[in-house]
């Protein structure tokens, strides 16, 4: 075996470390798989929470609406009236100098 610190020993150590990088150990592979599993689990939980939130908001909204047409048209009329108020001057505008 070559002495520690010699160019041959340093070259052998470099080649060994490159081989280890190219062929990951079983422990490194299992850690990567665990990380993928954790990522998938977190993403799945996020999607489930988002879907349940949307369903809850939709159910609460629909339970409070007595007449769907009234709800829809009152919403549209509010939008139209707010647009009108922003585009015209008030009728009782008085300018005092």
N, C-alpha and C positions, 0 to 999 in steps of 0.2 A: 504494500500500500504506500502511496506517496505521502510525503510529510505534509503537515498542515501548513497552509499558507503558500505552498508552491503553486506555480501556474497550472500544473496538471491537476492538482487537488481542486483548485478554484474552477477549472473547466469542468471537472466531473460534477461538482456541486451545481454548477449552472445547468448542465445537461439534465441532471436528476430533477431539478426544480421545474425545468421546462416539460419533462415527461409527466410530472405530477399535474401540471396545469392542463396538459392535453388530455390526460385520463383522470377525470375527477374521481375521488374516492367515493365509496358507498355512502359515507356520512355526508359528504357535500351534496350528493344527489338527493338523499332523503331530506336534507334541509331545504333544497330548492323545491322539491315536491310539497313539503309542508308549507312553504311560503305561497306556492300556487294555490294550495287548498285553502289557506287562510284568506287569500285575496278573493277567491271565488265565494267563500262563505260570507265575507263582508259585503261583497257586491250583491249577493242574493238577499241578504238581510236588508240592505238598503232598498232594493226593488220591492220587497214585500212591505216594508214600512211605507213607501211612497204609494203603493196601490191601496193599502188599507186606509191611508189618510185621505186619498181621493174618494174612496167609497164612503167613508164617514162624512166628509163634507157634502158629497152628493146626496146621501140619505138625509142628513139634517136639513139641507136646503129643500129637498123635495117634500119632506114632511111638514115644512112650514108654509108651503104654497097651497092655497086652497083652490085657486083657479089658474091653470097654466097660461091661458090666453091673456088673462089680466096681468099676470106677472111679466109675460113677454112684452106685451104692448106698453105697459107702464114703463118698463126699462127702456124701450125704444123711444118713447115719447120724452122721457127724461133726457136722453142723449140729444134728441133733436132740439128740445127747448134750451138746453145748455149751450148748444152751438149757436142758436139764434141770439141768445143774450150776449154772446161774445162778439157778434158781428154787427149789432145795431146799437144806436145810442138810446138811452132811456128817454121816454116821452116827456117826463117832467124835469128835464135838465134845464136849469136856469143859470145863466151866467151873470154875475154881478161884478161890475167894475168899480 
